[in-house]
Amino acid sequence: MIHPFKLPVKSYGILAGMNPVASILDRYPVLVIDGALATELERRGYNLKDELWSAKVLLEEPQAIKQLHYDYFKAGADCAITASYQATIEGFMKRGLSREQAWSLLQKSVHLAIEARDEFWAEEANRVGRAKPFVAASVGPYGAYLADGSEYRGNYGLSEEQLMDFHRPRMRALIEAGAELLACETIPTPLEARALVKLLDEFPGIHAWISFSCRDEAHVCEGESLEVCIRQIEASPQVAAVGINCTSPRFIPSLIREAKKATNKPILVYPNSGETYDAAQNDWDGQPVYASFGEEAKVWHEAGARMIGGCCRTSPQDIQVIADWARS
């Protein structure tokens, strides 16, 4: 009997076996990831003081998300990470939506990114000297649904099976909507990473990257070493890349070295600006660590990262700097 959220292989069509990470890195030395979505929307004037965070804009002003995806493609991004980080069936239903409406909104996050990509790629000038960008559907951690900063702590108190049950319907919705890869990101705990990788077995042919949030030069937020966390998941053929995101850029060179001890797969990094997230205020405190985020990214590439972008408090301008030196 097939699990109610388990897809048979034939359901994937042309997506089966596709690895967009490999298709770009086979041809180019760097894959440029996009930058912040939620904090950039805030900078553009949208109010995200809400448990749904960027998913609030998905509900209220979806065209703003599509425009931001387009702007990142224009800046040089090889992929768009969808606005589904904090979007869940449970979260939307708490807001009063039906299960069907919640499912539709999750899929809309993928459709917006695909539409932006296709409109960008339709312009001949945009195709010069680069690969066709792909859409990576964000699978945020359970802590993002809690909206209390738990993605920077872990220790949820849930079992592996409970985490799989939480993530399964969202993963299915995103895959059925046409996501070309799953971006399992800001994962603070090895247990959740293992749960996500185990879930991939239920979706044959779909690839994912697994990206951890880290608290220092060597450890994920819950406390386990990054090297150990990566060793536990990297054997899966469906894991296309592993790495770090939403972590202070000052820790990134050391974390890349730790990751390299555990895997030969592509290492990805998309840190935040180095400011500190205040969960109580739903805001960021402090100042960016580096004057030029994009220039500092050269150091991460030299350390071994092949996929580079930005997370919270970064912008299309930062991504353009990375794309400019990466493609020169």
VENGIVEN-V922137 format. One record per residue. N is the residue number from 1. RES is the residue in three letters. SS is DSSP state (H for helix, E for strand, L for the rest). PSI is psi in whole degrees, -180 to 180 (* if undefined). Layout:
n = (N	N)
res = (RES	RES)
ss = (SS	SS)
psi = (PSI	PSI)
This chain:
n = (1	2	3	4	5	6	7	8	9	10	11	12	13	14	15	16	17	18	19	20	21	22	23	24	25	26	27	28	29	30	31	32	33	34	35	36	37	38	39	40	41	42	43	44	45	46	47	48	49	50	51	52	53	54	55	56	57	58	59	60	61	62	63	64	65	66	67	68	69	70	71	72	73	74	75	76	77	78	79	80	81	82	83	84	85	86	87	88	89	90	91	92	93	94	95	96	97	98	99	100	101	102	103	104	105	106	107	108	109	110	111	112	113	114	115	116	117	118	119	120	121	122	123	124	125	126	127	128	129	130	131	132	133	134	135	136	137	138	139	140	141	142	143	144	145	146	147	148	149	150	151	152	153	154	155	156	157	158	159	160	161	162	163	164	165	166	167	168	169	170	171	172	173	174	175	176	177	178	179	180	181	182	183	184	185	186	187	188	189	190	191	192	193	194	195	196	197	198	199	200	201	202	203	204	205	206	207	208	209	210	211	212	213	214	215	216	217	218	219	220	221	222	223	224	225	226	227	228	229	230	231	232	233	234	235	236	237	238	239	240	241	242	243	244	245	246	247	248	249	250	251	252	253	254	255	256	257	258	259	260	261	262	263	264	265	266	267	268	269	270	271	272	273	274	275	276	277	278	279	280	281	282	283	284	285	286	287	288	289	290	291	292	293	294	295	296	297	298	299	300	301	302	303	304	305	306	307	308	309	310	311	312	313	314	315	316	317	318	319	320	321	322	323	324	325	326	327	328)
res = (MET	ILE	HIS	PRO	PHE	LYS	LEU	PRO	VAL	LYS	SER	TYR	GLY	ILE	LEU	ALA	GLY	MET	ASN	PRO	VAL	ALA	SER	ILE	LEU	ASP	ARG	TYR	PRO	VAL	LEU	VAL	ILE	ASP	GLY	ALA	LEU	ALA	THR	GLU	LEU	GLU	ARG	ARG	GLY	TYR	ASN	LEU	LYS	ASP	GLU	LEU	TRP	SER	ALA	LYS	VAL	LEU	LEU	GLU	GLU	PRO	GLN	ALA	ILE	LYS	GLN	LEU	HIS	TYR	ASP	TYR	PHE	LYS	ALA	GLY	ALA	ASP	CYS	ALA	ILE	THR	ALA	SER	TYR	GLN	ALA	THR	ILE	GLU	GLY	PHE	MET	LYS	ARG	GLY	LEU	SER	ARG	GLU	GLN	ALA	TRP	SER	LEU	LEU	GLN	LYS	SER	VAL	HIS	LEU	ALA	ILE	GLU	ALA	ARG	ASP	GLU	PHE	TRP	ALA	GLU	GLU	ALA	ASN	ARG	VAL	GLY	ARG	ALA	LYS	PRO	PHE	VAL	ALA	ALA	SER	VAL	GLY	PRO	TYR	GLY	ALA	TYR	LEU	ALA	ASP	GLY	SER	GLU	TYR	ARG	GLY	ASN	TYR	GLY	LEU	SER	GLU	GLU	GLN	LEU	MET	ASP	PHE	HIS	ARG	PRO	ARG	MET	ARG	ALA	LEU	ILE	GLU	ALA	GLY	ALA	GLU	LEU	LEU	ALA	CYS	GLU	THR	ILE	PRO	THR	PRO	LEU	GLU	ALA	ARG	ALA	LEU	VAL	LYS	LEU	LEU	ASP	GLU	PHE	PRO	GLY	ILE	HIS	ALA	TRP	ILE	SER	PHE	SER	CYS	ARG	ASP	GLU	ALA	HIS	VAL	CYS	GLU	GLY	GLU	SER	LEU	GLU	VAL	CYS	ILE	ARG	GLN	ILE	GLU	ALA	SER	PRO	GLN	VAL	ALA	ALA	VAL	GLY	ILE	ASN	CYS	THR	SER	PRO	ARG	PHE	ILE	PRO	SER	LEU	ILE	ARG	GLU	ALA	LYS	LYS	ALA	THR	ASN	LYS	PRO	ILE	LEU	VAL	TYR	PRO	ASN	SER	GLY	GLU	THR	TYR	ASP	ALA	ALA	GLN	ASN	ASP	TRP	ASP	GLY	GLN	PRO	VAL	TYR	ALA	SER	PHE	GLY	GLU	GLU	ALA	LYS	VAL	TRP	HIS	GLU	ALA	GLY	ALA	ARG	MET	ILE	GLY	GLY	CYS	CYS	ARG	THR	SER	PRO	GLN	ASP	ILE	GLN	VAL	ILE	ALA	ASP	TRP	ALA	ARG	SER)
ss = (L	L	L	L	L	L	L	L	H	H	H	H	H	H	H	L	L	L	L	H	H	H	H	H	H	L	L	L	L	L	E	E	L	L	L	L	L	H	H	H	H	H	H	L	L	L	L	L	L	L	L	L	L	H	H	H	H	H	H	H	L	H	H	H	H	H	H	H	H	H	H	H	H	H	H	L	L	L	E	E	E	L	L	L	L	L	L	L	H	H	H	H	H	H	L	L	L	L	H	H	H	H	H	H	H	H	H	H	H	H	H	H	H	H	H	H	H	H	H	H	H	L	L	H	H	H	H	L	L	L	L	L	L	E	E	E	E	E	E	E	L	H	H	H	H	H	L	L	L	H	H	H	L	L	L	L	L	L	L	H	H	H	H	H	H	H	H	H	H	H	H	H	H	H	H	H	L	L	L	L	E	E	E	E	E	E	E	L	L	H	H	H	H	H	H	H	H	H	H	H	L	L	L	L	L	L	L	E	E	E	E	E	L	E	L	L	L	L	E	E	L	L	L	L	E	H	H	H	H	H	H	L	L	L	L	L	L	L	E	E	E	E	E	E	E	L	L	L	H	H	H	H	H	H	H	H	H	H	H	H	L	L	L	L	L	E	E	E	E	E	L	L	L	L	L	E	E	E	L	L	L	L	E	E	E	L	L	L	L	L	L	L	H	H	H	H	H	H	H	H	H	H	H	L	L	L	E	E	L	L	L	L	L	L	L	H	H	H	H	H	H	H	H	H	H	H	L	L)
psi = (133	134	143	-21	13	130	136	155	-40	-17	-17	-21	-130	-12	-22	126	-5	131	91	-26	-51	-37	-30	-44	-18	-19	-22	148	-25	136	120	116	158	-171	-160	143	-59	-51	-27	-36	-39	-43	-29	4	3	138	114	22	78	151	-25	-16	-125	-24	-20	-40	-34	-36	-37	-39	63	-29	-25	-36	-45	-42	-40	-40	-46	-43	-36	-39	-44	-34	-17	6	138	-9	155	132	124	165	46	10	-48	18	119	158	-48	-42	-42	-36	-34	-28	-6	1	155	167	-40	-42	-39	-44	-45	-40	-40	-46	-31	-34	-36	-44	-39	-43	-40	-43	-44	-42	-46	-38	-40	-46	-20	-19	118	-38	-26	-10	1	122	22	162	157	126	158	169	121	118	123	126	92	164	166	-34	-29	-38	-37	-26	38	18	10	-20	-9	13	-42	-146	53	-26	16	156	169	-42	-40	-39	-38	-43	-35	-46	-23	-53	-37	-44	-42	-46	-43	-40	-45	-25	-11	14	138	-10	153	129	91	104	159	41	119	-7	141	-30	-44	-37	-43	-39	-42	-43	-39	-37	-31	-29	-26	-8	70	140	-12	134	159	156	151	121	126	149	136	150	-14	-159	-9	-9	144	169	-32	-19	-19	154	144	-40	-47	-42	-43	-39	-31	-17	-16	-15	-20	127	-15	-9	109	-26	159	157	-147	140	169	48	151	135	-19	-22	-10	-47	-44	-41	-35	-43	-39	-42	-39	-23	-23	-14	156	3	161	139	130	146	130	81	168	-172	-10	-4	167	132	129	101	-33	-37	-6	45	173	139	155	-166	154	148	-38	146	-37	98	-46	-38	-38	-27	-21	-38	-39	-38	-43	-29	-17	0	134	-9	120	135	-155	155	-143	137	13	173	170	-31	-39	-42	-35	-39	-44	-46	-36	-48	-30	-30	3	*)
